[in-house]
Amino acid sequence: MNAISIPLDSARVKTFDPGSAANERRRIESVDLLRGLIMIIMALDHTRDFFSNATFSPTDLDNTTVEYFFTRWITHFCAPVFFLLTGTGAYLSLRRKSKRELSRFLFTRGLWLIFLDTVVLRCLSVQFNFDFHVTMLTVLWALGWAMMVLSVLVYLPDAAVIAFGVILIVGHNLFDSIDGSSFGAFAPLWYILHSLNFVINTPKHAVLVSYTLIPWVGVTAAGYGLGGVFSWTPERRKAFLLCLGLGLIAAFVVLRAVNIYGDPVPWSVQKSAVFTVLSFLNTNKYPPSLLFLLMTLGPALLFLRAVDSRTPQFLRPAVVYGKVPLFYYAVHFTVIHLLAVIVCYACYGHIHWMFESPTLAQFPFTRPPGWGFNLPGVYLVWAFVVISLYPLCRWFAALKQRRSDAWLSYL
């Protein structure tokens, strides 16, 4: 029977035995649901990148609007949850893999993700060119490294992995004041680990690290530790998720209010009460500050708790996307860019802009003069992209459920 049509109610998710054959192919539906929702929201951010006519950053409080700010802010949840659930999924895969097998898989999949991000998707989905004039090291690149680090960490006790992740998350802002250039020839290594900057910047080629490794590795390690709660009874698991989620939100509010530690840019009083609230919420993503991670992971844990027993019917389609996140990620970029090519031809009669390397200010593609839609238009394109991908994702999820070919685990 197709597993997509089988909900996992609370009776089916009480506990699992890692060695149980009955549990080998079962998935935790609340995890798939949360992952699926953040994949849907993620497409909004990328649709905005390609189709918005805004000439300002949505988080620039001097120029943005409330609508643009929250269109960007809601997508802040995507990367932290994706990294967290990558670690959780790795732990849950111990139901069907030994630690040695899991370690080998994490290492090889990590290498694949780095290649996929820097070569395949960069050329065939995001930019539609092969000149490598501008390259961003983004989410899959960092996720690949995080998985390779986790391939080593899995041999440690769970408590040690959790402690490692928490230390990286809580402590990495202590190094915000360090100037990478002080390391001389080793500055690029510092930029890769901690600070947003170029690792290569020449007239011919620019490589910018937008996803630095230390905090994202920490979130992945913490997610691995989170996987253990899915072996608990539902009552204990719900209580833990509630307490931890509320605790992270409370820590965010208190630390942000005192404005001393946890984010390189303090909040400030703005031109109105609403914009002061926006300043409070406007935490740093590149790299993700402690406050950014508290702000996003706390509500994510509360959501996991809320859907632990059952998936609301209106959210069930999101589970499909959550079962095939990498497949969805790769395809959605291509679809968005192809739609941009079609719109460009319809509006201008030419499409050469779509294949030119962008400046960093225009990334991910070179915009024609007067390009883009207002915010309602962006939302319409986003809805079209998400809905159009559903049948394909449903087919691929069913394929992965029916078959156990090794290559499928890399998509």
matplotlib code that plots the C-alpha trace (Angstrom):
import matplotlib.pyplot as plt

x = [0.0, 1.3, 2.6, 1.6, -2.0, -1.3, -1.4, 0.7, -1.6, -0.4, -0.9, 1.6, 4.3, 4.5, 7.9, 10.2, 12.7, 15.8, 16.1, 12.5, 11.7, 8.2, 9.8, 12.4, 10.3, 7.9, 8.3, 7.5, 4.7, 5.0, 8.7, 7.7, 4.8, 7.1, 9.7, 7.1, 5.7, 9.1, 9.9, 6.7, 7.6, 11.1, 9.8, 8.2, 11.6, 13.1, 10.1, 10.6, 14.3, 13.3, 10.1, 9.9, 10.2, 11.3, 14.6, 15.2, 16.0, 12.8, 14.6, 15.9, 13.8, 14.5, 12.8, 10.7, 7.0, 5.5, 4.2, 7.6, 9.3, 7.1, 7.3, 11.0, 10.7, 8.5, 11.1, 13.7, 12.3, 13.3, 17.0, 17.1, 14.3, 15.8, 19.2, 17.6, 15.5, 18.4, 20.0, 16.8, 16.3, 19.9, 19.1, 15.8, 17.6, 19.3, 16.1, 17.4, 21.1, 24.0, 26.1, 28.8, 26.4, 24.9, 28.3, 29.3, 25.9, 26.2, 29.7, 29.0, 25.7, 27.5, 30.0, 27.1, 25.3, 28.4, 28.8, 25.1, 25.1, 28.3, 28.1, 24.8, 22.2, 24.4, 24.7, 21.4, 18.9, 19.9, 22.0, 21.6, 25.3, 28.6, 31.0, 31.3, 31.7, 29.6, 29.1, 27.3, 28.0, 24.5, 22.3, 23.2, 26.9, 26.7, 24.3, 26.9, 29.6, 27.3, 26.4, 30.1, 30.8, 27.8, 29.3, 32.0, 29.8, 27.5, 30.1, 29.9, 27.3, 24.1, 24.7, 28.1, 26.6, 23.9, 26.5, 28.7, 25.7, 24.5, 28.1, 28.4, 24.9, 25.3, 28.9, 29.7, 28.6, 31.5, 33.8, 31.8, 34.4, 37.2, 38.3, 39.0, 41.6, 43.8, 44.4, 46.2, 46.3, 43.9, 41.2, 39.1, 39.0, 37.6, 35.0, 33.9, 33.6, 32.1, 31.9, 30.0, 32.7, 34.4, 36.7, 37.6, 37.1, 38.8, 37.6, 36.9, 35.5, 33.8, 32.9, 30.9, 30.2, 26.6, 26.1, 29.0, 29.6, 29.9, 26.3, 24.7, 26.8, 25.7, 22.0, 22.4, 24.1, 21.3, 18.8, 20.5, 20.0, 16.3, 15.8, 15.9, 12.6, 10.7, 11.4, 9.6, 5.9, 3.7, 3.0, 6.6, 7.6, 4.8, 5.8, 9.4, 8.7, 6.4, 8.9, 11.9, 9.9, 8.6, 12.1, 13.8, 11.2, 11.5, 15.3, 15.0, 12.7, 14.9, 18.3, 16.9, 15.4, 18.6, 20.5, 23.8, 24.6, 23.3, 23.1, 25.7, 23.0, 21.0, 17.4, 16.4, 13.5, 12.1, 9.7, 6.7, 5.8, 5.2, 8.7, 10.2, 8.7, 10.2, 13.6, 13.2, 12.5, 15.2, 17.9, 20.9, 20.8, 24.2, 25.6, 22.7, 23.0, 22.0, 18.9, 18.0, 18.1, 16.2, 13.5, 13.0, 13.6, 11.4, 8.2, 9.2, 9.4, 6.0, 4.6, 6.1, 4.3, 1.0, 0.9, 2.5, -0.8, -2.3, -1.9, -4.8, -6.5, -5.8, -2.0, -1.8, -0.5, 2.6, 3.6, 4.3, 6.8, 8.4, 9.1, 11.2, 12.8, 16.0, 14.1, 11.7, 14.5, 16.3, 13.2, 11.6, 14.6, 14.6, 10.8, 11.1, 13.9, 12.1, 9.0, 11.2, 12.5, 8.9, 7.8, 10.9, 10.2, 6.6, 7.4, 10.6, 10.8, 14.4, 15.7, 19.5, 19.3, 18.3, 21.7, 24.0, 26.0, 24.5, 26.2, 26.0, 23.4, 21.2, 21.8, 20.6, 20.1, 20.5, 17.3, 16.0, 15.1, 11.8, 11.7, 9.3, 5.9, 4.6, 4.0, 0.6, 2.1, 5.0, 2.5, 0.6, 3.7, 4.7, 1.3, 1.6, 5.1, 4.1, 0.9, 2.4, 5.1, 2.7, 2.0, 5.7, 6.6, 3.8, 5.0, 8.6, 7.6, 5.7, 8.7, 11.0, 8.4, 8.2, 11.9, 15.0, 17.6, 20.7, 20.6, 17.2, 18.5, 20.6, 17.6]
y = [0.0, 3.5, 5.0, 8.5, 7.6, 6.2, 8.8, 8.0, 8.7, 8.9, 5.2, 4.5, 6.9, 6.0, 4.4, 2.8, 0.1, 0.8, -2.8, -3.5, -4.5, -3.1, 0.3, 0.3, 2.2, 4.0, 7.8, 10.2, 12.2, 15.3, 15.6, 15.3, 17.8, 20.4, 19.9, 20.1, 23.4, 25.0, 23.8, 25.4, 28.7, 28.5, 28.7, 32.0, 33.5, 32.2, 33.3, 36.8, 36.7, 36.1, 38.0, 40.9, 44.4, 45.8, 47.8, 47.5, 44.7, 43.5, 43.8, 47.4, 49.2, 52.6, 51.5, 48.4, 47.9, 45.7, 43.4, 43.0, 42.6, 39.7, 38.1, 37.8, 37.2, 34.1, 32.5, 32.9, 29.7, 27.6, 27.1, 26.6, 24.0, 22.3, 21.9, 20.8, 18.2, 16.9, 16.0, 14.5, 12.5, 11.1, 9.9, 8.4, 6.5, 4.4, 2.4, 0.8, 1.6, 0.8, 3.7, 2.7, 2.6, 6.0, 7.6, 6.4, 7.6, 11.1, 11.5, 10.6, 12.5, 15.5, 15.4, 15.0, 18.1, 20.2, 19.3, 19.7, 23.2, 24.5, 23.0, 21.3, 23.7, 26.7, 26.1, 24.4, 25.9, 29.1, 30.9, 29.1, 29.7, 28.0, 30.9, 30.8, 34.5, 34.7, 31.8, 31.8, 29.0, 28.5, 26.1, 22.8, 23.6, 24.2, 21.2, 19.0, 20.0, 19.7, 16.1, 15.2, 16.6, 14.6, 11.5, 11.7, 12.8, 9.8, 7.7, 9.8, 9.5, 11.3, 13.7, 14.7, 15.4, 17.6, 19.5, 20.0, 21.5, 23.7, 25.1, 26.1, 27.7, 29.6, 30.5, 31.5, 35.1, 35.5, 35.7, 38.4, 41.1, 39.1, 40.5, 37.7, 39.7, 39.4, 35.8, 36.7, 33.8, 31.8, 34.5, 32.5, 29.6, 32.0, 33.3, 29.7, 28.9, 32.1, 35.4, 36.3, 37.3, 36.4, 33.5, 34.4, 37.9, 38.7, 40.5, 37.1, 35.1, 35.9, 33.2, 34.4, 32.4, 33.2, 30.1, 29.9, 26.6, 26.9, 27.8, 25.5, 22.5, 23.3, 23.2, 19.9, 18.3, 19.6, 18.2, 14.8, 14.9, 15.9, 12.6, 10.7, 12.2, 10.2, 7.0, 8.5, 8.1, 10.8, 12.4, 12.7, 13.9, 16.6, 17.9, 18.1, 19.9, 22.3, 23.2, 23.5, 25.5, 28.0, 28.1, 29.1, 31.7, 33.2, 33.2, 35.0, 37.7, 38.2, 38.3, 40.5, 42.9, 43.4, 44.0, 42.8, 39.4, 37.1, 39.3, 41.6, 44.3, 45.5, 46.5, 50.1, 52.4, 53.3, 55.8, 53.9, 51.2, 48.7, 49.3, 49.1, 45.6, 44.9, 46.0, 43.6, 40.7, 41.8, 39.4, 38.4, 35.4, 35.7, 34.1, 33.0, 34.6, 32.9, 35.1, 34.3, 30.6, 31.0, 33.0, 30.4, 27.1, 27.8, 28.1, 25.1, 22.9, 24.1, 23.2, 19.7, 19.4, 20.6, 18.1, 15.2, 13.3, 14.0, 16.0, 18.5, 17.5, 20.8, 20.4, 16.9, 17.9, 19.4, 15.9, 14.9, 17.7, 16.8, 13.3, 14.5, 17.7, 17.6, 16.6, 19.4, 21.9, 21.0, 21.1, 24.2, 26.4, 25.2, 25.7, 29.3, 30.2, 28.7, 30.7, 33.8, 33.0, 32.7, 35.9, 37.7, 36.6, 37.6, 41.1, 41.9, 39.6, 38.6, 36.3, 37.0, 38.5, 35.1, 33.6, 36.4, 36.3, 38.8, 41.3, 40.5, 43.2, 41.5, 37.8, 35.3, 36.6, 39.7, 41.7, 43.3, 47.0, 47.5, 43.8, 42.2, 42.2, 43.7, 41.6, 40.1, 39.0, 37.3, 35.4, 34.3, 32.9, 31.2, 29.5, 28.3, 26.9, 25.0, 23.6, 22.6, 20.6, 18.5, 15.7, 15.3, 15.2, 12.8, 10.5, 10.6, 10.0, 6.9, 5.7, 6.1, 4.2, 1.3, 0.9, 0.8, 1.6, 3.3, 6.2, 7.2, 8.0, 10.8, 12.6]
z = [0.0, -0.8, 2.5, 1.4, 2.1, 5.6, 8.4, 11.5, 14.4, 18.0, 18.5, 15.7, 16.9, 20.6, 20.5, 18.0, 18.3, 16.1, 15.2, 14.5, 10.9, 11.3, 11.8, 9.1, 6.5, 8.8, 8.9, 11.7, 10.1, 12.3, 11.1, 7.5, 8.0, 9.5, 6.8, 4.1, 5.4, 5.5, 2.0, 0.8, 2.6, 1.2, -2.3, -1.4, -0.7, -3.9, -5.9, -4.5, -5.4, -9.1, -9.5, -7.0, -8.4, -5.1, -5.2, -1.5, 1.0, 2.8, 6.1, 5.5, 7.9, 6.3, 3.1, 3.6, 4.3, 6.9, 4.2, 2.6, 6.0, 7.0, 3.6, 4.2, 8.0, 7.7, 5.4, 8.2, 9.7, 6.7, 7.0, 10.8, 10.7, 7.6, 9.4, 12.6, 10.9, 8.9, 12.2, 13.5, 10.3, 10.7, 14.2, 13.1, 10.3, 13.0, 12.9, 9.7, 9.7, 12.0, 13.1, 10.7, 7.8, 8.9, 9.1, 5.6, 4.2, 5.9, 4.6, 1.0, 0.9, 2.3, -0.6, -3.0, -1.6, -1.9, -5.5, -6.2, -4.7, -6.2, -9.7, -10.7, -9.2, -9.6, -13.4, -14.3, -11.9, -10.2, -12.9, -16.2, -17.1, -16.7, -16.4, -12.5, -12.5, -9.3, -7.0, -3.7, -1.2, 0.2, 2.1, 0.5, 0.6, 4.4, 4.8, 3.1, 5.5, 8.5, 7.4, 7.1, 10.6, 11.9, 10.2, 12.8, 15.7, 15.5, 17.2, 20.3, 23.1, 22.3, 25.2, 23.8, 20.3, 21.9, 24.0, 20.9, 19.0, 21.9, 22.5, 18.8, 18.8, 22.0, 21.8, 18.2, 18.7, 21.1, 18.0, 16.2, 16.8, 15.2, 11.9, 9.5, 7.7, 10.8, 9.9, 6.7, 4.3, 6.5, 6.3, 3.8, 6.3, 9.0, 6.5, 5.8, 9.4, 10.9, 8.9, 5.8, 3.2, 0.0, -0.2, -3.8, -5.2, -8.5, -11.6, -13.2, -10.3, -7.0, -4.4, -1.4, 1.7, 2.7, 4.9, 7.4, 9.0, 12.7, 13.7, 11.0, 12.1, 15.6, 14.6, 12.8, 15.8, 18.1, 15.7, 15.9, 19.7, 19.2, 17.3, 20.6, 21.8, 19.2, 21.1, 24.1, 25.0, 23.4, 26.7, 27.7, 24.2, 24.1, 27.5, 26.5, 23.2, 24.9, 27.6, 25.2, 22.7, 25.2, 26.8, 23.6, 22.9, 26.4, 26.0, 22.7, 24.2, 27.3, 25.5, 22.7, 25.2, 27.1, 23.8, 25.2, 23.5, 20.9, 17.8, 16.1, 15.4, 18.4, 18.1, 18.4, 18.7, 15.2, 13.6, 14.9, 17.4, 14.6, 13.1, 16.6, 16.8, 13.3, 14.6, 17.6, 15.2, 12.7, 13.8, 11.8, 9.4, 7.7, 9.8, 12.0, 15.4, 18.6, 18.7, 15.1, 16.0, 19.3, 17.4, 14.7, 16.5, 19.5, 17.5, 15.3, 18.4, 19.5, 16.1, 16.3, 19.6, 18.2, 15.4, 17.3, 17.5, 14.1, 11.0, 10.3, 7.1, 5.4, 6.0, 4.7, 1.2, 2.9, 4.1, 0.5, 0.1, 3.4, 2.2, -0.8, 0.4, -1.7, -4.9, -4.3, -3.6, -6.8, -9.0, -7.6, -8.5, -12.0, -12.3, -10.9, -13.2, -16.3, -15.4, -15.2, -18.7, -20.1, -18.4, -19.7, -23.3, -23.0, -21.7, -23.6, -26.6, -25.5, -22.8, -22.8, -19.3, -17.9, -18.9, -17.9, -14.6, -12.2, -10.0, -6.3, -5.9, -8.5, -7.5, -8.5, -12.0, -14.1, -14.1, -17.3, -17.0, -15.1, -14.1, -11.7, -10.0, -6.9, -3.8, -4.8, -8.2, -6.3, -4.2, -7.2, -8.9, -5.6, -5.4, -8.9, -8.4, -5.2, -6.6, -9.9, -8.1, -6.0, -8.5, -9.3, -5.6, -4.8, -7.6, -6.4, -2.7, -3.8, -5.8, -2.8, -0.7, -3.2, -3.9, -1.9, -4.6, -3.0, -5.4, -4.3, -0.8, -2.4, -3.7]

ax = plt.figure().add_subplot(projection="3d")
ax.plot(x, y, z, "-o")
ax.set_aspect("equal")
plt.show()
